[in-house]
Amino acid sequence: MSKIMRSVKRDLRTMSLGLGAIDKEIEYWQKKNSTDKSTKKRLERLHAAKQQLIENPEQSKDLMEKLK
């Protein structure tokens, strides 16, 4: 599996959580005050998924259905 496809699948899993779960997870990771690279990347993916779900809910839903 290519790195790009792995990244897309990771983002898709994040988006499928829904806004409520994404908000809770963002809050959890921000409270940790961890500065390691994996935590920063996870928060970055969560924020991007949240933004896409808010700005483009229809397109996000279609994408999730296509890639399942």
Stockholm file with secondary structure:
# STOCKHOLM 1.0

chainA/1-68         MSKIMRSVKRDLRTMSLGLGAIDKEIEYWQKKNSTDKSTKKRLERLHAAKQQLIENPEQSKDLMEKLK
#=GR chainA/1-68 SS CCHHHHHHHHHHHHHHTCHHHHHHHHHHHHHHTCCCHHHHHHHHHHHHHHHHHHHCHHHHHHHHHHHC
#=GC SS_cons        CCHHHHHHHHHHHHHHTCHHHHHHHHHHHHHHTCCCHHHHHHHHHHHHHHHHHHHCHHHHHHHHHHHC
//
